[in-house]
Amino acid sequence: DHFVNWYGTNDLQLPQKISLMEWSKGSFSANQDFSIITINDDTYNLSPNQSKVVGLLFNNLTNALDGLSYRDMVRETDLTRSGKLSNYFKGSPRVGDVFNYSRRTGKYSLKY
């Protein structure tokens, strides 16, 4: 593997734990379970509920769909029906850091 060979060629020790960003689209990347994401060089560590939402919207994006409403996300995850997405993104990241929102359609999509 080129990565491992590069470390050996340059007499560097291979890190014990390599963090792989398995999912990517444009300036967005995420590890396997979406618990760590990067958008435009800003990296965020996500809670389990945040990870579920981001993973759902990433799949929506890769299937070329136009986003999901909060109600759609509730059906696919264990978010509360009476809540809103900003309840799950109060600290860092905030909703606007990760998602685009269309007032016309009422749908969220992943920033990339």
N, CA, C and O atoms as CSV, one atom per row, in Angstrom:
chain,resi,resn,atom,element,x,y,z
A,1,ASP,N,N,0.842,-1.181,0.000
A,1,ASP,CA,C,0.000,0.000,0.000
A,1,ASP,C,C,0.890,1.248,0.000
A,1,ASP,O,O,1.840,1.346,0.777
A,2,HIS,N,N,0.574,2.178,-0.864
A,2,HIS,CA,C,1.395,3.382,-1.038
A,2,HIS,C,C,1.546,4.171,0.267
A,2,HIS,O,O,2.630,4.666,0.577
A,3,PHE,N,N,0.473,4.282,1.014
A,3,PHE,CA,C,0.489,5.034,2.271
A,3,PHE,C,C,1.497,4.448,3.258
A,3,PHE,O,O,2.307,5.173,3.835
A,4,VAL,N,N,1.440,3.141,3.443
A,4,VAL,CA,C,2.346,2.459,4.371
A,4,VAL,C,C,3.789,2.553,3.867
A,4,VAL,O,O,4.705,2.796,4.653
A,5,ASN,N,N,3.994,2.363,2.562
A,5,ASN,CA,C,5.331,2.457,1.983
A,5,ASN,C,C,5.929,3.846,2.178
A,5,ASN,O,O,7.121,3.969,2.456
A,6,TRP,N,N,5.118,4.891,2.035
A,6,TRP,CA,C,5.594,6.261,2.200
A,6,TRP,C,C,6.160,6.466,3.604
A,6,TRP,O,O,7.207,7.092,3.769
A,7,TYR,N,N,5.469,5.941,4.608
A,7,TYR,CA,C,5.970,6.055,5.978
A,7,TYR,C,C,7.325,5.357,6.107
A,7,TYR,O,O,8.251,5.903,6.707
A,8,GLY,N,N,7.440,4.157,5.547
A,8,GLY,CA,C,8.694,3.409,5.623
A,8,GLY,C,C,9.820,4.092,4.875
A,8,GLY,O,O,10.940,4.174,5.379
A,9,THR,N,N,9.542,4.577,3.688
A,9,THR,CA,C,10.547,5.257,2.868
A,9,THR,C,C,11.087,6.498,3.562
A,9,THR,O,O,12.269,6.818,3.430
A,10,ASN,N,N,10.245,7.190,4.289
A,10,ASN,CA,C,10.634,8.427,4.970
A,10,ASN,C,C,11.053,8.207,6.417
A,10,ASN,O,O,11.161,9.155,7.195
A,11,ASP,N,N,11.291,6.933,6.773
A,11,ASP,CA,C,11.722,6.576,8.132
A,11,ASP,C,C,10.814,7.146,9.216
A,11,ASP,O,O,11.284,7.616,10.252
A,12,LEU,N,N,9.521,7.099,8.966
A,12,LEU,CA,C,8.531,7.567,9.932
A,12,LEU,C,C,7.791,6.370,10.502
A,12,LEU,O,O,7.633,5.344,9.841
A,13,GLN,N,N,7.340,6.522,11.748
A,13,GLN,CA,C,6.574,5.456,12.382
A,13,GLN,C,C,5.108,5.594,11.987
A,13,GLN,O,O,4.532,6.679,12.066
A,14,LEU,N,N,4.521,4.495,11.568
A,14,LEU,CA,C,3.118,4.470,11.182
A,14,LEU,C,C,2.250,4.746,12.405
A,14,LEU,O,O,2.470,4.134,13.451
A,15,PRO,N,N,1.262,5.651,12.311
A,15,PRO,CA,C,0.379,5.913,13.458
A,15,PRO,C,C,-0.329,4.627,13.897
A,15,PRO,O,O,-0.633,3.760,13.078
A,16,GLN,N,N,-0.583,4.523,15.200
A,16,GLN,CA,C,-1.255,3.333,15.730
A,16,GLN,C,C,-2.696,3.231,15.237
A,16,GLN,O,O,-3.203,2.138,14.983
A,17,LYS,N,N,-3.338,4.376,15.108
A,17,LYS,CA,C,-4.737,4.386,14.694
A,17,LYS,C,C,-4.896,5.367,13.544
A,17,LYS,O,O,-4.676,6.567,13.704
A,18,ILE,N,N,-5.270,4.861,12.414
A,18,ILE,CA,C,-5.450,5.708,11.241
A,18,ILE,C,C,-6.943,6.011,11.107
A,18,ILE,O,O,-7.771,5.103,11.031
A,19,SER,N,N,-7.263,7.284,11.080
A,19,SER,CA,C,-8.653,7.701,10.951
A,19,SER,C,C,-9.002,7.807,9.469
A,19,SER,O,O,-8.486,8.672,8.761
A,20,LEU,N,N,-9.873,6.930,9.011
A,20,LEU,CA,C,-10.268,6.936,7.612
A,20,LEU,C,C,-11.560,7.712,7.420
A,20,LEU,O,O,-12.533,7.520,8.149
A,21,MET,N,N,-11.551,8.570,6.450
A,21,MET,CA,C,-12.767,9.270,6.071
A,21,MET,C,C,-13.330,8.494,4.881
A,21,MET,O,O,-12.896,8.671,3.743
A,22,GLU,N,N,-14.303,7.633,5.169
A,22,GLU,CA,C,-14.811,6.705,4.169
A,22,GLU,C,C,-15.784,7.311,3.183
A,22,GLU,O,O,-15.872,6.859,2.041
A,23,TRP,N,N,-16.517,8.331,3.608
A,23,TRP,CA,C,-17.556,8.903,2.764
A,23,TRP,C,C,-17.136,10.311,2.353
A,23,TRP,O,O,-16.662,11.081,3.187
A,24,SER,N,N,-17.301,10.650,1.095
A,24,SER,CA,C,-16.973,12.014,0.691
A,24,SER,C,C,-17.783,12.442,-0.522
A,24,SER,O,O,-18.172,11.636,-1.367
A,25,LYS,N,N,-18.015,13.737,-0.569
A,25,LYS,CA,C,-18.714,14.369,-1.697
A,25,LYS,C,C,-18.338,15.845,-1.639
A,25,LYS,O,O,-18.647,16.523,-0.659
A,26,GLY,N,N,-17.684,16.343,-2.661
A,26,GLY,CA,C,-17.255,17.735,-2.674
A,26,GLY,C,C,-16.339,18.022,-1.498
A,26,GLY,O,O,-15.343,17.325,-1.307
A,27,SER,N,N,-16.664,19.043,-0.702
A,27,SER,CA,C,-15.837,19.403,0.454
A,27,SER,C,C,-16.261,18.684,1.738
A,27,SER,O,O,-15.732,18.968,2.813
A,28,PHE,N,N,-17.219,17.749,1.624
A,28,PHE,CA,C,-17.706,16.980,2.770
A,28,PHE,C,C,-17.004,15.627,2.818
A,28,PHE,O,O,-16.841,14.965,1.794
A,29,SER,N,N,-16.588,15.221,4.026
A,29,SER,CA,C,-16.100,13.850,4.227
A,29,SER,C,C,-16.482,13.398,5.623
A,29,SER,O,O,-16.668,14.212,6.527
A,30,ALA,N,N,-16.596,12.078,5.787
A,30,ALA,CA,C,-16.999,11.516,7.080
A,30,ALA,C,C,-16.355,10.156,7.270
A,30,ALA,O,O,-16.035,9.460,6.306
A,31,ASN,N,N,-16.170,9.789,8.540
A,31,ASN,CA,C,-15.693,8.441,8.824
A,31,ASN,C,C,-16.850,7.464,8.634
A,31,ASN,O,O,-17.956,7.871,8.278
A,32,GLN,N,N,-16.597,6.180,8.870
A,32,GLN,CA,C,-17.562,5.134,8.550
A,32,GLN,C,C,-18.928,5.340,9.195
A,32,GLN,O,O,-19.950,5.147,8.537
A,33,ASP,N,N,-18.969,5.729,10.470
A,33,ASP,CA,C,-20.256,5.857,11.164
A,33,ASP,C,C,-20.743,7.303,11.273
A,33,ASP,O,O,-21.680,7.587,12.020
A,34,PHE,N,N,-20.122,8.206,10.542
A,34,PHE,CA,C,-20.491,9.625,10.519
A,34,PHE,C,C,-20.335,10.310,11.875
A,34,PHE,O,O,-20.969,11.336,12.121
A,35,SER,N,N,-19.503,9.760,12.757
A,35,SER,CA,C,-19.288,10.399,14.054
A,35,SER,C,C,-18.250,11.519,13.956
A,35,SER,O,O,-18.177,12.375,14.837
A,36,ILE,N,N,-17.451,11.517,12.893
A,36,ILE,CA,C,-16.507,12.600,12.625
A,36,ILE,C,C,-16.732,13.036,11.190
A,36,ILE,O,O,-16.666,12.222,10.268
A,37,ILE,N,N,-16.998,14.329,11.001
A,37,ILE,CA,C,-17.201,14.857,9.652
A,37,ILE,C,C,-16.314,16.073,9.439
A,37,ILE,O,O,-15.928,16.754,10.389
A,38,THR,N,N,-16.001,16.329,8.191
A,38,THR,CA,C,-15.255,17.524,7.812
A,38,THR,C,C,-15.997,18.195,6.676
A,38,THR,O,O,-16.380,17.547,5.701
A,39,ILE,N,N,-16.200,19.505,6.806
A,39,ILE,CA,C,-16.802,20.311,5.751
A,39,ILE,C,C,-15.931,21.554,5.602
A,39,ILE,O,O,-15.738,22.307,6.557
A,40,ASN,N,N,-15.408,21.761,4.393
A,40,ASN,CA,C,-14.549,22.926,4.135
A,40,ASN,C,C,-13.439,23.060,5.167
A,40,ASN,O,O,-13.210,24.156,5.679
A,41,ASP,N,N,-12.754,21.986,5.480
A,41,ASP,CA,C,-11.636,21.959,6.422
A,41,ASP,C,C,-12.028,22.188,7.881
A,41,ASP,O,O,-11.146,22.313,8.730
A,42,ASP,N,N,-13.318,22.245,8.196
A,42,ASP,CA,C,-13.781,22.309,9.585
A,42,ASP,C,C,-14.201,20.907,9.996
A,42,ASP,O,O,-15.038,20.291,9.336
A,43,THR,N,N,-13.633,20.402,11.072
A,43,THR,CA,C,-13.925,19.049,11.534
A,43,THR,C,C,-14.809,19.097,12.769
A,43,THR,O,O,-14.593,19.903,13.674
A,44,TYR,N,N,-15.811,18.220,12.794
A,44,TYR,CA,C,-16.757,18.157,13.901
A,44,TYR,C,C,-16.872,16.726,14.408
A,44,TYR,O,O,-16.885,15.781,13.619
A,45,ASN,N,N,-16.955,16.569,15.724
A,45,ASN,CA,C,-17.262,15.281,16.359
A,45,ASN,C,C,-18.740,15.292,16.685
A,45,ASN,O,O,-19.211,16.173,17.404
A,46,LEU,N,N,-19.482,14.322,16.166
A,46,LEU,CA,C,-20.934,14.327,16.294
A,46,LEU,C,C,-21.438,13.349,17.347
A,46,LEU,O,O,-20.816,12.324,17.625
A,47,SER,N,N,-22.578,13.697,17.922
A,47,SER,CA,C,-23.272,12.798,18.846
A,47,SER,C,C,-23.938,11.693,18.018
A,47,SER,O,O,-24.033,11.812,16.797
A,48,PRO,N,N,-24.397,10.625,18.669
A,48,PRO,CA,C,-25.067,9.551,17.914
A,48,PRO,C,C,-26.274,10.038,17.103
A,48,PRO,O,O,-26.443,9.627,15.955
A,49,ASN,N,N,-27.109,10.899,17.676
A,49,ASN,CA,C,-28.270,11.399,16.920
A,49,ASN,C,C,-27.837,12.282,15.758
A,49,ASN,O,O,-28.410,12.203,14.671
A,50,GLN,N,N,-26.834,13.119,15.976
A,50,GLN,CA,C,-26.330,13.953,14.888
A,50,GLN,C,C,-25.778,13.072,13.769
A,50,GLN,O,O,-26.009,13.340,12.589
A,51,SER,N,N,-25.049,12.020,14.144
A,51,SER,CA,C,-24.470,11.104,13.154
A,51,SER,C,C,-25.554,10.437,12.312
A,51,SER,O,O,-25.388,10.276,11.103
A,52,LYS,N,N,-26.660,10.050,12.942
A,52,LYS,CA,C,-27.758,9.413,12.217
A,52,LYS,C,C,-28.342,10.359,11.171
A,52,LYS,O,O,-28.610,9.955,10.040
A,53,VAL,N,N,-28.534,11.612,11.554
A,53,VAL,CA,C,-29.098,12.600,10.634
A,53,VAL,C,C,-28.145,12.853,9.471
A,53,VAL,O,O,-28.562,12.868,8.313
A,54,VAL,N,N,-26.874,13.049,9.779
A,54,VAL,CA,C,-25.890,13.322,8.728
A,54,VAL,C,C,-25.779,12.122,7.792
A,54,VAL,O,O,-25.728,12.299,6.575
A,55,GLY,N,N,-25.739,10.907,8.332
A,55,GLY,CA,C,-25.684,9.707,7.496
A,55,GLY,C,C,-26.901,9.585,6.592
A,55,GLY,O,O,-26.780,9.241,5.417
A,56,LEU,N,N,-28.062,9.867,7.143
A,56,LEU,CA,C,-29.308,9.812,6.375
A,56,LEU,C,C,-29.278,10.820,5.228
A,56,LEU,O,O,-29.644,10.494,4.099
A,57,LEU,N,N,-28.842,12.036,5.521
A,57,LEU,CA,C,-28.804,13.057,4.473
A,57,LEU,C,C,-27.672,12.812,3.472
A,57,LEU,O,O,-27.788,13.196,2.308
A,58,PHE,N,N,-26.583,12.181,3.909
A,58,PHE,CA,C,-25.527,11.824,2.956
A,58,PHE,C,C,-26.064,10.779,1.972
A,58,PHE,O,O,-25.835,10.888,0.767
A,59,ASN,N,N,-26.773,9.773,2.478
A,59,ASN,CA,C,-27.372,8.764,1.595
A,59,ASN,C,C,-28.380,9.390,0.656
A,59,ASN,O,O,-28.464,9.012,-0.512
A,60,ASN,N,N,-29.136,10.336,1.152
A,60,ASN,CA,C,-30.101,11.061,0.333
A,60,ASN,C,C,-29.374,11.801,-0.794
A,60,ASN,O,O,-29.827,11.809,-1.938
A,61,LEU,N,N,-28.262,12.409,-0.458
A,61,LEU,CA,C,-27.459,13.146,-1.433
A,61,LEU,C,C,-26.879,12.215,-2.492
A,61,LEU,O,O,-26.939,12.515,-3.684
A,62,THR,N,N,-26.322,11.093,-2.065
A,62,THR,CA,C,-25.705,10.174,-3.022
A,62,THR,C,C,-26.743,9.490,-3.902
A,62,THR,O,O,-26.403,8.976,-4.968
A,63,ASN,N,N,-27.988,9.475,-3.478
A,63,ASN,CA,C,-29.069,8.930,-4.312
A,63,ASN,C,C,-29.714,10.023,-5.169
A,63,ASN,O,O,-30.753,9.805,-5.793
A,64,ALA,N,N,-29.077,11.211,-5.190
A,64,ALA,CA,C,-29.513,12.344,-6.017
A,64,ALA,C,C,-30.936,12.796,-5.695
A,64,ALA,O,O,-31.686,13.186,-6.590
A,65,LEU,N,N,-31.302,12.741,-4.423
A,65,LEU,CA,C,-32.612,13.227,-4.000
A,65,LEU,C,C,-32.468,14.664,-3.510
A,65,LEU,O,O,-31.355,15.129,-3.266
A,66,ASP,N,N,-33.568,15.353,-3.370
A,66,ASP,CA,C,-33.513,16.794,-3.093
A,66,ASP,C,C,-33.623,17.178,-1.623
A,66,ASP,O,O,-34.049,18.292,-1.318
A,67,GLY,N,N,-33.256,16.298,-0.712
A,67,GLY,CA,C,-33.294,16.626,0.708
A,67,GLY,C,C,-34.439,15.944,1.420
A,67,GLY,O,O,-35.248,15.239,0.816
A,68,LEU,N,N,-34.487,16.173,2.729
A,68,LEU,CA,C,-35.524,15.565,3.567
A,68,LEU,C,C,-36.093,16.607,4.509
A,68,LEU,O,O,-35.376,17.482,4.994
A,69,SER,N,N,-37.377,16.507,4.760
A,69,SER,CA,C,-37.995,17.367,5.777
A,69,SER,C,C,-37.694,16.771,7.149
A,69,SER,O,O,-37.268,15.621,7.254
A,70,TYR,N,N,-37.917,17.552,8.189
A,70,TYR,CA,C,-37.720,17.019,9.542
A,70,TYR,C,C,-38.624,15.806,9.756
A,70,TYR,O,O,-38.204,14.818,10.359
A,71,ARG,N,N,-39.845,15.877,9.271
A,71,ARG,CA,C,-40.793,14.767,9.410
A,71,ARG,C,C,-40.252,13.493,8.748
A,71,ARG,O,O,-40.401,12.397,9.288
A,72,ASP,N,N,-39.622,13.645,7.572
A,72,ASP,CA,C,-38.996,12.496,6.900
A,72,ASP,C,C,-37.889,11.897,7.774
A,72,ASP,O,O,-37.766,10.678,7.889
A,73,MET,N,N,-37.089,12.773,8.388
A,73,MET,CA,C,-35.986,12.302,9.235
A,73,MET,C,C,-36.505,11.575,10.465
A,73,MET,O,O,-35.907,10.593,10.903
A,74,VAL,N,N,-37.617,12.050,11.026
A,74,VAL,CA,C,-38.220,11.392,12.195
A,74,VAL,C,C,-38.625,9.963,11.837
A,74,VAL,O,O,-38.434,9.043,12.632
A,75,ARG,N,N,-39.183,9.780,10.640
A,75,ARG,CA,C,-39.602,8.440,10.204
A,75,ARG,C,C,-38.411,7.487,10.082
A,75,ARG,O,O,-38.550,6.287,10.318
A,76,GLU,N,N,-37.256,8.011,9.718
A,76,GLU,CA,C,-36.081,7.172,9.462
A,76,GLU,C,C,-35.166,7.005,10.683
A,76,GLU,O,O,-34.309,6.122,10.692
A,77,THR,N,N,-35.339,7.839,11.702
A,77,THR,CA,C,-34.466,7.808,12.879
A,77,THR,C,C,-35.317,7.800,14.132
A,77,THR,O,O,-36.536,7.639,14.063
A,78,ASP,N,N,-34.670,7.975,15.284
A,78,ASP,CA,C,-35.424,8.038,16.537
A,78,ASP,C,C,-35.485,9.470,17.080
A,78,ASP,O,O,-35.510,9.673,18.294
A,79,LEU,N,N,-35.507,10.458,16.187
A,79,LEU,CA,C,-35.682,11.850,16.617
A,79,LEU,C,C,-37.107,12.027,17.129
A,79,LEU,O,O,-38.012,11.293,16.731
A,80,THR,N,N,-37.302,13.000,18.009
A,80,THR,CA,C,-38.645,13.230,18.543
A,80,THR,C,C,-39.517,13.942,17.528
A,80,THR,O,O,-39.075,14.868,16.849
A,81,ARG,N,N,-40.756,13.501,17.435
A,81,ARG,CA,C,-41.687,14.061,16.465
A,81,ARG,C,C,-42.000,15.531,16.716
A,81,ARG,O,O,-42.177,16.304,15.774
A,82,SER,N,N,-42.066,15.907,17.968
A,82,SER,CA,C,-42.453,17.283,18.302
A,82,SER,C,C,-41.260,18.237,18.320
A,82,SER,O,O,-41.429,19.433,18.555
A,83,GLY,N,N,-40.062,17.720,18.075
A,83,GLY,CA,C,-38.867,18.556,18.123
A,83,GLY,C,C,-38.580,19.246,16.808
A,83,GLY,O,O,-39.422,19.313,15.912
A,84,LYS,N,N,-37.368,19.756,16.723
A,84,LYS,CA,C,-36.886,20.335,15.476
A,84,LYS,C,C,-35.397,20.039,15.377
A,84,LYS,O,O,-34.749,19.737,16.379
A,85,LEU,N,N,-34.862,20.126,14.182
A,85,LEU,CA,C,-33.483,19.723,13.948
A,85,LEU,C,C,-32.495,20.530,14.779
A,85,LEU,O,O,-31.482,19.991,15.226
A,86,SER,N,N,-32.768,21.793,14.988
A,86,SER,CA,C,-31.837,22.627,15.760
A,86,SER,C,C,-31.710,22.156,17.211
A,86,SER,O,O,-30.720,22.481,17.866
A,87,ASN,N,N,-32.681,21.402,17.730
A,87,ASN,CA,C,-32.564,20.845,19.078
A,87,ASN,C,C,-31.387,19.881,19.181
A,87,ASN,O,O,-30.810,19.718,20.256
A,88,TYR,N,N,-31.031,19.244,18.074
A,88,TYR,CA,C,-29.947,18.262,18.061
A,88,TYR,C,C,-28.601,18.874,17.668
A,88,TYR,O,O,-27.567,18.213,17.760
A,89,PHE,N,N,-28.614,20.127,17.235
A,89,PHE,CA,C,-27.395,20.805,16.806
A,89,PHE,C,C,-27.288,22.163,17.505
A,89,PHE,O,O,-27.206,23.199,16.844
A,90,LYS,N,N,-27.288,22.156,18.840
A,90,LYS,CA,C,-27.245,23.395,19.618
A,90,LYS,C,C,-25.834,23.936,19.781
A,90,LYS,O,O,-25.632,25.150,19.757
A,91,GLY,N,N,-24.861,23.060,19.946
A,91,GLY,CA,C,-23.480,23.499,20.145
A,91,GLY,C,C,-22.753,23.587,18.825
A,91,GLY,O,O,-23.139,24.332,17.925
A,92,SER,N,N,-21.697,22.812,18.730
A,92,SER,CA,C,-20.946,22.757,17.484
A,92,SER,C,C,-21.000,21.330,16.975
A,92,SER,O,O,-20.639,20.417,17.717
A,93,PRO,N,N,-21.424,21.099,15.772
A,93,PRO,CA,C,-21.813,22.096,14.775
A,93,PRO,C,C,-23.265,22.529,14.955
A,93,PRO,O,O,-24.064,21.838,15.587
A,94,ARG,N,N,-23.578,23.664,14.395
A,94,ARG,CA,C,-24.951,24.148,14.365
A,94,ARG,C,C,-25.581,23.701,13.046
A,94,ARG,O,O,-24.871,23.284,12.131
A,95,VAL,N,N,-26.887,23.783,12.945
A,95,VAL,CA,C,-27.597,23.336,11.741
A,95,VAL,C,C,-27.005,23.985,10.493
A,95,VAL,O,O,-26.770,23.304,9.495
A,96,GLY,N,N,-26.766,25.279,10.539
A,96,GLY,CA,C,-26.262,26.003,9.369
A,96,GLY,C,C,-24.840,25.639,8.983
A,96,GLY,O,O,-24.417,25.910,7.860
A,97,ASP,N,N,-24.093,25.026,9.901
A,97,ASP,CA,C,-22.730,24.589,9.578
A,97,ASP,C,C,-22.737,23.341,8.695
A,97,ASP,O,O,-21.804,23.116,7.925
A,98,VAL,N,N,-23.780,22.542,8.809
A,98,VAL,CA,C,-23.796,21.221,8.178
A,98,VAL,C,C,-24.849,21.099,7.074
A,98,VAL,O,O,-24.664,20.341,6.122
A,99,PHE,N,N,-25.953,21.842,7.202
A,99,PHE,CA,C,-27.081,21.652,6.294
A,99,PHE,C,C,-27.483,22.937,5.580
A,99,PHE,O,O,-27.292,24.045,6.081
A,100,ASN,N,N,-28.040,22.746,4.406
A,100,ASN,CA,C,-28.753,23.814,3.710
A,100,ASN,C,C,-30.229,23.571,3.979
A,100,ASN,O,O,-30.668,22.424,4.066
A,101,TYR,N,N,-30.994,24.645,4.109
A,101,TYR,CA,C,-32.432,24.505,4.331
A,101,TYR,C,C,-33.166,25.288,3.263
A,101,TYR,O,O,-32.862,26.457,3.026
A,102,SER,N,N,-34.132,24.650,2.617
A,102,SER,CA,C,-34.942,25.319,1.606
A,102,SER,C,C,-36.272,25.725,2.233
A,102,SER,O,O,-37.066,24.873,2.631
A,103,ARG,N,N,-36.504,27.012,2.317
A,103,ARG,CA,C,-37.800,27.480,2.844
A,103,ARG,C,C,-38.925,27.105,1.888
A,103,ARG,O,O,-40.058,26.877,2.312
A,104,ARG,N,N,-38.612,27.044,0.608
A,104,ARG,CA,C,-39.623,26.726,-0.400
A,104,ARG,C,C,-40.156,25.308,-0.224
A,104,ARG,O,O,-41.366,25.088,-0.277
A,105,THR,N,N,-39.248,24.337,-0.012
A,105,THR,CA,C,-39.680,22.937,0.089
A,105,THR,C,C,-39.756,22.443,1.532
A,105,THR,O,O,-40.372,21.411,1.796
A,106,GLY,N,N,-39.129,23.175,2.482
A,106,GLY,CA,C,-39.098,22.731,3.867
A,106,GLY,C,C,-38.164,21.552,4.078
A,106,GLY,O,O,-38.324,20.783,5.026
A,107,LYS,N,N,-37.177,21.412,3.183
A,107,LYS,CA,C,-36.262,20.265,3.269
A,107,LYS,C,C,-34.837,20.696,3.570
A,107,LYS,O,O,-34.383,21.773,3.183
A,108,TYR,N,N,-34.153,19.803,4.280
A,108,TYR,CA,C,-32.737,19.976,4.610
A,108,TYR,C,C,-31.911,19.125,3.651
A,108,TYR,O,O,-32.322,18.037,3.247
A,109,SER,N,N,-30.748,19.641,3.299
A,109,SER,CA,C,-29.790,18.854,2.527
A,109,SER,C,C,-28.402,19.104,3.110
A,109,SER,O,O,-28.149,20.118,3.761
A,110,LEU,N,N,-27.529,18.161,2.859
A,110,LEU,CA,C,-26.175,18.227,3.394
A,110,LEU,C,C,-25.343,19.232,2.603
A,110,LEU,O,O,-25.401,19.270,1.374
A,111,LYS,N,N,-24.566,20.048,3.324
A,111,LYS,CA,C,-23.637,20.947,2.649
A,111,LYS,C,C,-22.472,20.131,2.136
A,111,LYS,O,O,-21.951,19.260,2.832
A,112,TYR,N,N,-22.071,20.419,0.923
A,112,TYR,CA,C,-20.897,19.755,0.389
A,112,TYR,C,C,-20.217,20.664,-0.579
A,112,TYR,O,O,-19.193,20.298,-1.154
